[in-house]
Each structure stands twice: as structure tokens, then as C-alpha cells.
Amino acid sequence: MEFSVVLETVIKDLNQEDVNYGLIGGFALAVSGIVRSTVGIDILLLSEDISKLQTILSRYSYNCVFKSENISQYVSDLKPFGQIDVIHAFRAASVGMLTRRKKVSVFAKHEVYVLQLEDIIGLKLQALRNDPNREAIDRSDIDLILKHLNSESQVINWELLEEYFTLFQMNEDFQKLKSKYGLSE
């Protein structure tokens, strides 16, 4: 995937057509200043905008290779466009994530919407619960995010994080992370 090509086309179209999305995954981390390799683009998308997304993606030869109530995956026949994985937002928690998204400038000429890092942690926790084989990468990403927030002296929304850890019954993990980053109670 050539990220600059996707930004100049697909993401630009999403913005112009008021599609309610937020980048998540490795590219979102990179946009937020956290270095991690990635090969595709992952987005959280308001489920009501799926038909808009499909119309946009069809312009760039994307085909839907998998679709369920919760997720869909698109692959383009054109090499520069690669793969886009989509999580459908229709539950209160994921819709709330989209209300907190922020607009970020990429490569000094593209604007993209990115989820807050705490919300990305929430999605990482969900991924951990859904697929234990992802544990190493998702725990590593959570640690990278919290290290980054600390190093940038950004305020970490521990209240929101606690909601996510509680939702996935990972309270002990929450306390360890809170303690690790100097905020033990």
C-alpha cells in the first residue's frame, strides 16, 4: 500500500463526502507520533456510512472480501491501494469513539480523522478478548501508546481507560499500567 496515494484519493473522498470515520491501528499510531510498522489502513466507521464507503472504494477497484455485522475488509485490484479493514461502529462505545476523534494533518497536506489514543487502547483490549493470539502485539501497542502519552506530557484519560478495562474484565491489568506510569492510588 502506498499511504500517500490512499490519502490523496480514498481518505480525501471520505472527508469530502462527510463520512464519519476515524483511523485506528498502525497508521493511526504513526500519525500520532508512535512508530510502528503497518501494511494497511484500519478505520472505525459509523455503520450508517457503510454504503458511502463502498461507493468510494469502488472508484479505486476495491472489492469486499469479507463482511459481517461488526467488520468488513476491502482489497483493491490496484496495488497502490492495498487493503482497508473496517470496524463498524453501531454500539454506544464505538459511536462515542467517533465523537471524540480529532483531525490531524499528515505529510503537511492531508487531513485525516484519527481516534484518540485512549479509544485505540479500548479497541486493542477488545481485540485481545476476541483473539488471544494477538496478545503480544496488542499489549505492546498499549504500552507504546502510554509511553508516548507520558513522554509528550499529555494528560492520559484514566477514567475512560478504566471504563474499557472494566468492560473487558481486565481491572488488574489497568491497575498495573496505572502504577507503571506513576499514577498508583
N, CA, C and O atoms as a DFTB+ gen file, in Angstrom:
740 C
 N C O
     1  1       0.843      -1.175       0.000
     2  2       0.000       0.000       0.000
     3  2       0.890       1.241       0.000
     4  3       1.889       1.321       0.715
     5  1       0.494       2.192      -0.819
     6  2       1.173       3.484      -0.826
     7  2       0.265       4.474      -0.091
     8  3      -0.731       4.952      -0.635
     9  1       0.634       4.766       1.148
    10  2      -0.228       5.577       2.009
    11  2      -0.524       6.942       1.401
    12  3      -1.643       7.439       1.528
    13  1       0.450       7.553       0.748
    14  2       0.221       8.883       0.161
    15  2      -0.859       8.814      -0.919
    16  3      -1.661       9.740      -1.048
    17  1      -0.889       7.738      -1.688
    18  2      -1.903       7.574      -2.733
    19  2      -3.285       7.413      -2.098
    20  3      -4.254       8.020      -2.552
    21  1      -3.371       6.605      -1.062
    22  2      -4.659       6.384      -0.390
    23  2      -5.141       7.678       0.274
    24  3      -6.336       7.973       0.258
    25  1      -4.222       8.448       0.854
    26  2      -4.602       9.729       1.461
    27  2      -5.123      10.710       0.412
    28  3      -6.096      11.423       0.653
    29  1      -4.481      10.743      -0.738
    30  2      -4.855      11.686      -1.802
    31  2      -6.162      11.311      -2.491
    32  3      -6.756      12.138      -3.182
    33  1      -6.605      10.098      -2.314
    34  2      -7.804       9.641      -3.011
    35  2      -8.897       9.206      -2.034
    36  3      -9.869       9.928      -1.811
    37  1      -8.727       8.041      -1.469
    38  2      -9.776       7.455      -0.623
    39  2     -10.089       8.340       0.581
    40  3     -11.248       8.680       0.817
    41  1      -9.064       8.711       1.339
    42  2      -9.311       9.496       2.554
    43  2      -9.851      10.880       2.197
    44  3     -10.728      11.405       2.883
    45  1      -9.329      11.457       1.135
    46  2      -9.834      12.756       0.670
    47  2     -11.324      12.654       0.340
    48  3     -12.108      13.532       0.699
    49  1     -11.704      11.576      -0.347
    50  2     -13.119      11.371      -0.690
    51  2     -13.976      11.160       0.560
    52  3     -15.094      11.670       0.643
    53  1     -13.454      10.411       1.527
    54  2     -14.209      10.214       2.772
    55  2     -14.488      11.560       3.434
    56  3     -15.597      11.814       3.906
    57  1     -13.477      12.412       3.463
    58  2     -13.645      13.738       4.070
    59  2     -14.646      14.588       3.290
    60  3     -15.522      15.220       3.881
    61  1     -14.516      14.603       1.969
    62  2     -15.388      15.435       1.137
    63  2     -16.843      14.995       1.209
    64  3     -17.753      15.813       1.073
    65  1     -17.058      13.707       1.423
    66  2     -18.424      13.191       1.449
    67  2     -18.956      13.006       2.872
    68  3     -19.946      12.309       3.093
    69  1     -18.274      13.648       3.836
    70  2     -18.709      13.657       5.240
    71  2     -18.965      12.267       5.810
    72  3     -19.945      12.046       6.522
    73  1     -18.081      11.344       5.491
    74  2     -18.169      10.003       6.061
    75  2     -17.599      10.075       7.474
    76  3     -16.521      10.629       7.690
    77  1     -18.321       9.521       8.418
    78  2     -17.927       9.569       9.823
    79  2     -17.005       8.382      10.109
    80  3     -17.470       7.266      10.339
    81  1     -15.681       8.637      10.093
    82  2     -14.674       7.605      10.278
    83  2     -13.573       8.123      11.194
    84  3     -13.471       9.322      11.457
    85  1     -12.766       7.208      11.665
    86  2     -11.555       7.551      12.401
    87  2     -10.524       6.469      12.150
    88  3     -10.826       5.278      12.230
    89  1      -9.305       6.889      11.845
    90  2      -8.232       5.917      11.662
    91  2      -7.922       5.230      12.979
    92  3      -7.977       5.844      14.045
    93  1      -7.599       3.954      12.890
    94  2      -7.180       3.163      14.045
    95  2      -5.997       2.323      13.576
    96  3      -5.618       2.414      12.409
    97  1      -5.414       1.528      14.427
    98  2      -4.342       0.627      14.006
    99  2      -3.003       1.321      13.826
   100  3      -2.794       2.440      14.293
   101  1      -2.104       0.632      13.141
   102  2      -0.723       1.075      12.998
   103  2      -0.559       2.429      12.337
   104  3       0.281       3.224      12.760
   105  1      -1.351       2.708      11.299
   106  2      -1.220       4.010      10.632
   107  2      -1.685       5.134      11.552
   108  3      -1.085       6.208      11.566
   109  1      -2.734       4.901      12.310
   110  2      -3.200       5.903      13.269
   111  2      -2.135       6.170      14.325
   112  3      -1.942       7.313      14.740
   113  1      -1.446       5.125      14.760
   114  2      -0.367       5.313      15.725
   115  2       0.748       6.149      15.115
   116  3       1.285       7.044      15.768
   117  1       1.099       5.863      13.868
   118  2       2.156       6.624      13.197
   119  2       1.772       8.095      13.063
   120  3       2.600       8.976      13.294
   121  1       0.535       8.360      12.694
   122  2       0.045       9.732      12.574
   123  2       0.120      10.443      13.928
   124  3       0.305      11.659      13.988
   125  1      -0.024       9.684      15.002
   126  2       0.017      10.251      16.355
   127  2       1.433      10.343      16.909
   128  3       1.632      10.784      18.041
   129  1       2.417       9.929      16.115
   130  2       3.810      10.047      16.538
   131  2       4.409       8.791      17.136
   132  3       5.490       8.840      17.724
   133  1       3.727       7.671      16.996
   134  2       4.204       6.402      17.547
   135  2       4.652       5.521      16.381
   136  3       3.848       5.152      15.525
   137  1       5.929       5.194      16.361
   138  2       6.480       4.433      15.243
   139  2       6.163       2.956      15.407
   140  3       6.534       2.325      16.396
   141  1       5.470       2.427      14.417
   142  2       5.152       1.009      14.355
   143  2       4.841       0.674      12.919
   144  3       4.136       1.424      12.243
   145  1       5.357      -0.442      12.442
   146  2       5.129      -0.786      11.040
   147  2       3.681      -1.206      10.822
   148  3       3.017      -1.724      11.719
   149  1       3.220      -0.968       9.614
   150  2       1.873      -1.371       9.240
   151  2       1.828      -1.568       7.734
   152  3       2.618      -0.970       7.003
   153  1       0.921      -2.391       7.276
   154  2       0.823      -2.658       5.846
   155  2      -0.520      -2.239       5.256
   156  3      -0.710      -2.310       4.042
   157  1      -1.440      -1.809       6.091
   158  2      -2.753      -1.426       5.596
   159  2      -3.335      -0.300       6.418
   160  3      -2.702       0.231       7.331
   161  1      -4.549       0.047       6.071
   162  2      -5.261       1.084       6.810
   163  2      -6.447       0.433       7.493
   164  3      -7.181      -0.354       6.894
   165  1      -6.616       0.775       8.750
   166  2      -7.742       0.294       9.550
   167  2      -8.558       1.505       9.964
   168  3      -8.005       2.520      10.390
   169  1      -9.878       1.395       9.839
   170  2     -10.726       2.509      10.246
   171  2     -11.915       2.013      11.055
   172  3     -12.384       0.885      10.907
   173  1     -12.374       2.904      11.911
   174  2     -13.656       2.724      12.586
   175  2     -14.623       3.599      11.803
   176  3     -14.330       4.766      11.543
   177  1     -15.759       3.054      11.428
   178  2     -16.704       3.748      10.553
   179  2     -18.101       3.648      11.133
   180  3     -18.538       2.567      11.529
   181  1     -18.802       4.772      11.186
   182  2     -20.194       4.742      11.604
   183  2     -20.953       3.824      10.658
   184  3     -20.905       4.016       9.443
   185  1     -21.643       2.841      11.189
   186  2     -22.270       1.813      10.345
   187  2     -23.233       2.416       9.325
   188  3     -23.433       1.840       8.255
   189  1     -23.825       3.550       9.633
   190  2     -24.741       4.208       8.695
   191  2     -24.025       4.689       7.433
   192  3     -24.674       4.976       6.427
   193  1     -22.695       4.780       7.478
   194  2     -21.916       5.277       6.340
   195  2     -21.276       4.165       5.510
   196  3     -20.453       4.446       4.639
   197  1     -21.639       2.918       5.762
   198  2     -21.031       1.807       5.021
   199  2     -21.311       1.919       3.529
   200  3     -20.414       1.674       2.722
   201  1     -22.526       2.283       3.141
   202  2     -22.821       2.386       1.704
   203  2     -22.012       3.512       1.063
   204  3     -21.567       3.368      -0.076
   205  1     -21.810       4.628       1.765
   206  2     -20.960       5.704       1.239
   207  2     -19.532       5.198       1.045
   208  3     -18.901       5.470       0.024
   209  1     -19.030       4.458       2.035
   210  2     -17.679       3.909       1.944
   211  2     -17.560       2.986       0.734
   212  3     -16.600       3.085      -0.030
   213  1     -18.520       2.098       0.559
   214  2     -18.468       1.149      -0.551
   215  2     -18.480       1.864      -1.898
   216  3     -17.787       1.443      -2.824
   217  1     -19.255       2.932      -2.019
   218  2     -19.280       3.714      -3.256
   219  2     -17.913       4.325      -3.535
   220  3     -17.422       4.284      -4.663
   221  1     -17.301       4.891      -2.495
   222  2     -15.974       5.496      -2.645
   223  2     -14.943       4.426      -3.004
   224  3     -14.154       4.615      -3.930
   225  1     -14.943       3.326      -2.294
   226  2     -13.950       2.289      -2.537
   227  2     -14.080       1.673      -3.927
   228  3     -13.078       1.279      -4.523
   229  1     -15.292       1.586      -4.443
   230  2     -15.474       1.011      -5.790
   231  2     -14.772       1.859      -6.851
   232  3     -14.388       1.335      -7.896
   233  1     -14.599       3.157      -6.602
   234  2     -13.886       4.028      -7.546
   235  2     -12.428       3.610      -7.714
   236  3     -11.809       3.895      -8.739
   237  1     -11.889       2.940      -6.715
   238  2     -10.476       2.579      -6.698
   239  2     -10.282       1.062      -6.746
   240  3      -9.289       0.532      -6.248
   241  1     -11.247       0.382      -7.352
   242  2     -11.194      -1.072      -7.594
   243  2     -11.075      -1.915      -6.329
   244  3     -10.457      -2.979      -6.344
   245  1     -11.668      -1.440      -5.232
   246  2     -11.716      -2.261      -4.019
   247  2     -12.876      -3.231      -4.119
   248  3     -13.955      -2.886      -4.599
   249  1     -12.639      -4.443      -3.660
   250  2     -13.678      -5.459      -3.562
   251  2     -13.823      -5.853      -2.107
   252  3     -12.834      -5.962      -1.382
   253  1     -15.049      -6.066      -1.684
   254  2     -15.291      -6.537      -0.325
   255  2     -14.995      -8.036      -0.298
   256  3     -15.648      -8.819      -0.988
   257  1     -14.005      -8.425       0.507
   258  2     -13.633      -9.840       0.586
   259  2     -14.203     -10.502       1.838
   260  3     -14.211     -11.727       1.955
   261  1     -14.681      -9.673       2.776
   262  2     -15.333     -10.207       3.976
   263  2     -16.219      -9.127       4.560
   264  3     -15.852      -7.953       4.594
   265  1     -17.401      -9.540       5.025
   266  2     -18.300      -8.588       5.677
   267  2     -19.170      -9.334       6.681
   268  3     -19.755     -10.373       6.376
   269  1     -19.239      -8.773       7.887
   270  2     -20.150      -9.271       8.913
   271  2     -20.833      -8.055       9.529
   272  3     -20.646      -6.930       9.065
   273  1     -21.607      -8.281      10.553
   274  2     -22.263      -7.164      11.236
   275  2     -21.223      -6.209      11.835
   276  3     -21.451      -5.001      11.897
   277  1     -20.091      -6.749      12.270
   278  2     -19.112      -5.967      13.022
   279  2     -17.939      -5.433      12.203
   280  3     -17.396      -4.375      12.522
   281  1     -17.549      -6.144      11.165
   282  2     -16.355      -5.747      10.421
   283  2     -16.522      -6.018       8.932
   284  3     -17.373      -6.800       8.508
   285  1     -15.678      -5.346       8.155
   286  2     -15.584      -5.659       6.730
   287  2     -14.148      -5.425       6.286
   288  3     -13.393      -4.688       6.919
   289  1     -13.793      -6.068       5.185
   290  2     -12.427      -5.976       4.680
   291  2     -12.496      -5.787       3.165
   292  3     -13.221      -6.485       2.456
   293  1     -11.706      -4.808       2.698
   294  2     -11.699      -4.455       1.287
   295  2     -10.272      -4.544       0.756
   296  3      -9.324      -4.113       1.411
   297  1     -10.137      -5.109      -0.439
   298  2      -8.840      -5.228      -1.095
   299  2      -8.997      -4.694      -2.510
   300  3      -9.944      -5.032      -3.220
   301  1      -8.042      -3.847      -2.907
   302  2      -8.085      -3.272      -4.243
   303  2      -7.296      -4.128      -5.228
   304  3      -6.282      -4.735      -4.884
   305  1      -7.788      -4.158      -6.453
   306  2      -7.049      -4.812      -7.536
   307  2      -5.835      -3.980      -7.946
   308  3      -4.925      -4.484      -8.605
   309  1      -5.825      -2.714      -7.556
   310  2      -4.731      -1.800      -7.891
   311  2      -3.738      -1.775      -6.733
   312  3      -4.086      -1.371      -5.623
   313  1      -2.516      -2.201      -6.987
   314  2      -1.515      -2.401      -5.944
   315  2      -1.322      -1.211      -4.995
   316  3      -1.222      -1.435      -3.788
   317  1      -1.266       0.023      -5.465
   318  2      -1.015       1.130      -4.525
   319  2      -2.093       1.290      -3.454
   320  3      -1.845       1.905      -2.417
   321  1      -3.289       0.740      -3.695
   322  2      -4.397       0.942      -2.767
   323  2      -4.477      -0.103      -1.657
   324  3      -5.037       0.172      -0.595
   325  1      -3.938      -1.273      -1.878
   326  2      -3.847      -2.275      -0.820
   327  2      -5.156      -2.670      -0.179
   328  3      -6.178      -2.838      -0.845
   329  1      -5.097      -2.816       1.143
   330  2      -6.207      -3.365       1.925
   331  2      -6.688      -2.348       2.958
   332  3      -5.887      -1.637       3.565
   333  1      -7.992      -2.289       3.147
   334  2      -8.595      -1.450       4.188
   335  2      -9.503      -2.334       5.025
   336  3     -10.422      -2.971       4.510
   337  1      -9.231      -2.364       6.327
   338  2     -10.063      -3.109       7.269
   339  2     -10.948      -2.114       8.010
   340  3     -10.494      -1.044       8.414
   341  1     -12.210      -2.481       8.183
   342  2     -13.193      -1.563       8.748
   343  2     -13.912      -2.217       9.924
   344  3     -14.407      -3.340       9.823
   345  1     -13.959      -1.498      11.032
   346  2     -14.809      -1.896      12.152
   347  2     -16.053      -1.030      12.079
   348  3     -15.952       0.192      11.961
   349  1     -17.224      -1.646      12.146
   350  2     -18.489      -0.920      12.041
   351  2     -18.904      -0.408      13.425
   352  3     -19.042      -1.189      14.367
   353  1     -19.095       0.875      13.535
   354  2     -19.499       1.485      14.808
   355  2     -21.018       1.615      14.853
   356  3     -21.616       2.371      14.087
   357  1     -21.629       0.859      15.768
   358  2     -23.069       0.980      15.954
   359  2     -23.459       0.845      17.425
   360  3     -24.587       1.161      17.804
   361  1     -22.530       0.378      18.246
   362  2     -22.778       0.311      19.683
   363  2     -22.377       1.647      20.313
   364  3     -21.578       2.392      19.746
   365  1     -22.930       1.940      21.476
   366  2     -22.686       3.239      22.123
   367  2     -21.198       3.530      22.311
   368  3     -20.755       4.654      22.077
   369  1     -20.425       2.530      22.731
   370  2     -18.993       2.757      22.987
   371  2     -18.247       3.162      21.722
   372  3     -17.459       4.107      21.743
   373  1     -18.488       2.453      20.622
   374  2     -17.758       2.769      19.388
   375  2     -18.259       4.058      18.741
   376  3     -17.468       4.800      18.159
   377  1     -19.536       4.332      18.830
   378  2     -20.058       5.603      18.312
   379  2     -19.463       6.757      19.126
   380  3     -19.127       7.805      18.575
   381  1     -19.337       6.553      20.442
   382  2     -18.700       7.560      21.293
   383  2     -17.267       7.839      20.887
   384  3     -16.804       8.977      20.955
   385  1     -16.567       6.798      20.464
   386  2     -15.184       6.976      20.000
   387  2     -15.132       7.956      18.826
   388  3     -14.242       8.803      18.747
   389  1     -16.091       7.827      17.927
   390  2     -16.112       8.714      16.757
   391  2     -16.430      10.156      17.141
   392  3     -15.999      11.082      16.456
   393  1     -17.167      10.358      18.210
   394  2     -17.455      11.736      18.633
   395  2     -16.216      12.414      19.208
   396  3     -16.147      13.641      19.266
   397  1     -15.231      11.611      19.635
   398  2     -14.001      12.164      20.216
   399  2     -12.838      12.213      19.218
   400  3     -11.744      12.659      19.567
   401  1     -13.062      11.767      18.007
   402  2     -11.986      11.747      17.019
   403  2     -11.426      13.152      16.831
   404  3     -12.069      14.149      17.160
   405  1     -10.204      13.203      16.290
   406  2      -9.587      14.510      16.056
   407  2      -9.039      14.569      14.638
   408  3      -8.656      13.554      14.055
   409  1      -9.011      15.770      14.105
   410  2      -8.478      15.976      12.760
   411  2      -6.982      16.243      12.875
   412  3      -6.548      17.072      13.675
   413  1      -6.197      15.526      12.062
   414  2      -4.745      15.624      12.110
   415  2      -4.225      15.859      10.692
   416  3      -4.750      15.309       9.724
   417  1      -3.192      16.679      10.589
   418  2      -2.545      16.924       9.307
   419  2      -1.442      15.880       9.104
   420  3      -0.637      15.628      10.000
   421  1      -1.421      15.276       7.904
   422  2      -0.432      14.251       7.575
   423  2       0.332      14.700       6.332
   424  3      -0.260      15.175       5.363
   425  1       1.640      14.543       6.373
   426  2       2.504      14.940       5.266
   427  2       2.282      16.406       4.894
   428  3       2.489      16.792       3.744
   429  1       1.865      17.212       5.851
   430  2       1.665      18.657       5.715
   431  2       0.632      19.060       4.662
   432  3       0.474      20.246       4.375
   433  1      -0.073      18.080       4.086
   434  2      -1.061      18.475       3.081
   435  2      -2.354      17.672       3.107
   436  3      -3.277      17.966       2.349
   437  1      -2.432      16.679       3.955
   438  2      -3.639      15.856       4.031
   439  2      -4.207      15.932       5.440
   440  3      -3.466      15.946       6.423
   441  1      -5.520      15.981       5.522
   442  2      -6.168      15.930       6.827
   443  2      -6.909      14.611       6.955
   444  3      -7.618      14.180       6.046
   445  1      -6.725      13.982       8.109
   446  2      -7.389      12.717       8.391
   447  2      -7.985      12.788       9.789
   448  3      -7.523      13.543      10.644
   449  1      -9.015      11.990      10.001
   450  2      -9.578      11.861      11.336
   451  2      -8.958      10.642      11.998
   452  3      -8.859       9.574      11.394
   453  1      -8.540      10.815      13.247
   454  2      -7.883       9.754      13.997
   455  2      -8.575       9.653      15.353
   456  3      -8.933      10.664      15.957
   457  1      -8.757       8.428      15.819
   458  2      -9.325       8.255      17.152
   459  2      -8.323       8.714      18.205
   460  3      -7.113       8.692      17.981
   461  1      -8.841       9.125      19.345
   462  2      -7.975       9.422      20.484
   463  2      -7.233       8.148      20.864
   464  3      -7.743       7.041      20.692
   465  1      -6.039       8.320      21.375
   466  2      -5.219       7.154      21.710
   467  2      -5.867       6.275      22.778
   468  3      -5.715       5.055      22.736
   469  1      -6.576       6.858      23.718
   470  2      -7.265       6.044      24.732
   471  2      -8.331       5.162      24.089
   472  3      -8.546       4.028      24.519
   473  1      -9.000       5.682      23.055
   474  2     -10.005       4.883      22.352
   475  2      -9.353       3.761      21.550
   476  3      -9.912       2.671      21.429
   477  1      -8.166       4.032      21.003
   478  2      -7.437       2.971      20.306
   479  2      -7.064       1.870      21.296
   480  3      -7.110       0.688      20.957
   481  1      -6.695       2.256      22.521
   482  2      -6.433       1.250      23.557
   483  2      -7.692       0.414      23.807
   484  3      -7.612      -0.806      23.947
   485  1      -8.842       1.066      23.864
   486  2     -10.099       0.335      24.042
   487  2     -10.304      -0.716      22.958
   488  3     -10.735      -1.833      23.244
   489  1      -9.994      -0.358      21.713
   490  2     -10.117      -1.324      20.610
   491  2      -9.078      -2.434      20.724
   492  3      -9.349      -3.580      20.365
   493  1      -7.885      -2.095      21.223
   494  2      -6.845      -3.116      21.439
   495  2      -7.309      -4.120      22.494
   496  3      -7.068      -5.320      22.359
   497  1      -7.965      -3.636      23.531
   498  2      -8.478      -4.531      24.575
   499  2      -9.550      -5.458      24.014
   500  3      -9.593      -6.643      24.343
   501  1     -10.409      -4.913      23.170
   502  2     -11.429      -5.743      22.529
   503  2     -10.776      -6.813      21.663
   504  3     -11.195      -7.970      21.677
   505  1      -9.756      -6.428      20.914
   506  2      -9.044      -7.389      20.066
   507  2      -8.411      -8.493      20.910
   508  3      -8.434      -9.664      20.531
   509  1      -7.843      -8.111      22.061
   510  2      -7.259      -9.098      22.979
   511  2      -8.300     -10.113      23.431
   512  3      -8.028     -11.313      23.478
   513  1      -9.482      -9.630      23.758
   514  2     -10.556     -10.514      24.226
   515  2     -11.062     -11.417      23.105
   516  3     -11.395     -12.579      23.336
   517  1     -11.116     -10.874      21.888
   518  2     -11.653     -11.636      20.759
   519  2     -10.666     -12.640      20.190
   520  3     -11.073     -13.674      19.659
   521  1      -9.357     -12.349      20.293
   522  2      -8.348     -13.218      19.692
   523  2      -7.087     -13.227      20.547
   524  3      -6.227     -12.362      20.381
   525  1      -6.961     -14.190      21.459
   526  2      -5.786     -14.257      22.338
   527  2      -4.455     -14.360      21.583
   528  3      -3.406     -14.062      22.154
   529  1      -4.477     -14.771      20.328
   530  2      -3.247     -14.844      19.535
   531  2      -2.654     -13.464      19.257
   532  3      -1.493     -13.352      18.865
   533  1      -3.450     -12.415      19.459
   534  2      -2.990     -11.041      19.225
   535  2      -2.360     -10.421      20.474
   536  3      -1.971      -9.253      20.460
   537  1      -2.263     -11.185      21.529
   538  2      -1.852     -10.618      22.815
   539  2      -0.522      -9.861      22.753
   540  3      -0.438      -8.737      23.248
   541  1       0.487     -10.437      22.171
   542  2       1.808      -9.790      22.168
   543  2       1.775      -8.435      21.472
   544  3       2.279      -7.450      22.011
   545  1       1.190      -8.377      20.283
   546  2       1.172      -7.114      19.534
   547  2       0.276      -6.076      20.197
   548  3       0.641      -4.903      20.267
   549  1      -0.892      -6.490      20.686
   550  2      -1.807      -5.519      21.280
   551  2      -1.297      -4.993      22.624
   552  3      -1.425      -3.802      22.906
   553  1      -0.728      -5.858      23.445
   554  2      -0.150      -5.378      24.708
   555  2       1.037      -4.454      24.441
   556  3       1.230      -3.461      25.143
   557  1       1.822      -4.784      23.431
   558  2       2.947      -3.930      23.054
   559  2       2.449      -2.562      22.585
   560  3       3.011      -1.533      22.960
   561  1       1.398      -2.553      21.769
   562  2       0.834      -1.283      21.298
   563  2       0.294      -0.446      22.450
   564  3       0.490       0.769      22.478
   565  1      -0.381      -1.083      23.395
   566  2      -0.914      -0.356      24.555
   567  2       0.232       0.292      25.326
   568  3       0.145       1.451      25.732
   569  1       1.290      -0.459      25.518
   570  2       2.454       0.080      26.226
   571  2       3.086       1.237      25.439
   572  3       3.441       2.259      26.026
   573  1       3.228       1.086      24.127
   574  2       3.770       2.162      23.288
   575  2       2.923       3.433      23.388
   576  3       3.457       4.539      23.474
   577  1       1.618       3.265      23.376
   578  2       0.722       4.424      23.465
   579  2       0.903       5.139      24.793
   580  3       1.043       6.361      24.826
   581  1       0.901       4.387      25.889
   582  2       1.029       5.023      27.208
   583  2       2.406       5.658      27.386
   584  3       2.513       6.729      27.984
   585  1       3.457       5.021      26.882
   586  2       4.797       5.619      26.923
   587  2       4.813       6.926      26.155
   588  3       5.373       7.921      26.616
   589  1       4.198       6.920      24.986
   590  2       4.151       8.121      24.143
   591  2       3.406       9.260      24.852
   592  3       3.883      10.393      24.898
   593  1       2.244       8.941      25.394
   594  2       1.473       9.976      26.089
   595  2       2.275      10.560      27.250
   596  3       2.268      11.770      27.472
   597  1       2.967       9.687      27.989
   598  2       3.803      10.159      29.104
   599  2       4.966      11.012      28.608
   600  3       5.249      12.063      29.183
   601  1       5.638      10.573      27.553
   602  2       6.810      11.295      27.058
   603  2       6.438      12.651      26.470
   604  3       7.253      13.573      26.460
   605  1       5.219      12.768      25.986
   606  2       4.749      14.034      25.421
   607  2       4.064      14.897      26.484
   608  3       3.521      15.960      26.182
   609  1       4.099      14.423      27.730
   610  2       3.440      15.112      28.855
   611  2       1.965      15.388      28.570
   612  3       1.419      16.407      28.992
   613  1       1.337      14.473      27.855
   614  2      -0.093      14.604      27.591
   615  2      -0.881      14.008      28.749
   616  3      -0.448      13.043      29.379
   617  1      -2.013      14.578      29.014
   618  2      -2.874      14.062      30.066
   619  2      -3.534      12.786      29.562
   620  3      -4.162      12.765      28.503
   621  1      -3.378      11.738      30.336
   622  2      -3.993      10.457      29.987
   623  2      -5.373      10.405      30.625
   624  3      -5.520      10.673      31.817
   625  1      -6.372      10.063      29.842
   626  2      -7.734       9.972      30.349
   627  2      -7.909       8.604      31.027
   628  3      -8.433       7.660      30.435
   629  1      -7.454       8.527      32.285
   630  2      -7.506       7.270      33.030
   631  2      -8.936       6.828      33.303
   632  3      -9.209       5.634      33.419
   633  1      -9.839       7.777      33.405
   634  2     -11.238       7.432      33.655
   635  2     -11.815       6.652      32.468
   636  3     -12.496       5.644      32.656
   637  1     -11.542       7.120      31.258
   638  2     -12.006       6.419      30.061
   639  2     -11.324       5.059      29.949
   640  3     -11.971       4.061      29.634
   641  1     -10.017       5.020      30.208
   642  2      -9.305       3.742      30.152
   643  2      -9.874       2.747      31.159
   644  3     -10.020       1.563      30.857
   645  1     -10.191       3.229      32.344
   646  2     -10.764       2.337      33.355
   647  2     -12.091       1.746      32.875
   648  3     -12.378       0.577      33.132
   649  1     -12.898       2.547      32.180
   650  2     -14.155       2.029      31.626
   651  2     -13.881       0.871      30.670
   652  3     -14.556      -0.157      30.727
   653  1     -12.891       1.038      29.792
   654  2     -12.566      -0.017      28.825
   655  2     -12.029      -1.266      29.527
   656  3     -12.457      -2.381      29.231
   657  1     -11.092      -1.076      30.456
   658  2     -10.533      -2.239      31.155
   659  2     -11.610      -2.961      31.962
   660  3     -11.603      -4.190      32.043
   661  1     -12.527      -2.215      32.553
   662  2     -13.628      -2.816      33.315
   663  2     -14.566      -3.580      32.379
   664  3     -14.993      -4.693      32.687
   665  1     -14.880      -2.971      31.238
   666  2     -15.762      -3.605      30.264
   667  2     -15.243      -4.985      29.855
   668  3     -16.020      -5.923      29.677
   669  1     -13.918      -5.095      29.710
   670  2     -13.326      -6.367      29.277
   671  2     -12.771      -7.180      30.440
   672  3     -11.991      -8.111      30.243
   673  1     -13.181      -6.820      31.653
   674  2     -12.816      -7.536      32.877
   675  2     -11.304      -7.703      33.006
   676  3     -10.792      -8.799      33.233
   677  1     -10.609      -6.571      32.851
   678  2      -9.145      -6.566      32.920
   679  2      -8.677      -5.529      33.953
   680  3      -7.706      -4.806      33.726
   681  1      -9.382      -5.470      35.085
   682  2      -9.099      -4.467      36.112
   683  2      -7.684      -4.570      36.666
   684  3      -7.060      -3.549      36.957
   685  1      -7.175      -5.775      36.814
   686  2      -5.826      -5.958      37.337
   687  2      -4.788      -5.369      36.374
   688  3      -3.821      -4.735      36.794
   689  1      -5.008      -5.590      35.091
   690  2      -4.118      -5.014      34.078
   691  2      -4.149      -3.486      34.147
   692  3      -3.116      -2.828      34.022
   693  1      -5.330      -2.938      34.344
   694  2      -5.477      -1.488      34.446
   695  2      -4.654      -0.944      35.610
   696  3      -3.925       0.036      35.455
   697  1      -4.771      -1.578      36.776
   698  2      -4.032      -1.114      37.951
   699  2      -2.524      -1.195      37.737
   700  3      -1.788      -0.307      38.168
   701  1      -2.061      -2.249      37.077
   702  2      -0.621      -2.390      36.801
   703  2      -0.135      -1.267      35.895
   704  3       0.915      -0.675      36.147
   705  1      -0.885      -0.973      34.848
   706  2      -0.491       0.094      33.922
   707  2      -0.532       1.459      34.606
   708  3       0.353       2.290      34.405
   709  1      -1.554       1.677      35.403
   710  2      -1.677       2.943      36.108
   711  2      -0.496       3.142      37.061
   712  3       0.041       4.242      37.194
   713  1      -0.113       2.052      37.713
   714  2       1.025       2.106      38.618
   715  2       2.335       2.295      37.848
   716  3       3.199       3.061      38.276
   717  1       2.483       1.615      36.737
   718  2       3.697       1.696      35.928
   719  2       3.980       3.109      35.428
   720  3       5.132       3.525      35.304
   721  1       2.915       3.823      35.149
   722  2       3.078       5.170      34.607
   723  2       2.941       6.248      35.689
   724  3       2.570       7.388      35.411
   725  1       3.259       5.842      36.959
   726  2       3.385       6.808      38.049
   727  2       2.107       7.337      38.622
   728  3       2.098       8.404      39.237
   729  1       1.012       6.610      38.435
   730  2      -0.249       7.111      38.927
   731  2      -0.951       6.105      39.845
   732  3      -2.173       5.961      39.794
   733  1      -0.177       5.415      40.680
   734  2      -0.785       4.439      41.578
   735  2      -1.627       5.149      42.621
   736  3      -1.343       6.285      43.001
   737  1      -2.648       4.477      43.071
   738  2      -3.572       5.099      44.053
   739  2      -3.161       4.721      45.449
   740  3      -3.802       5.136      46.415
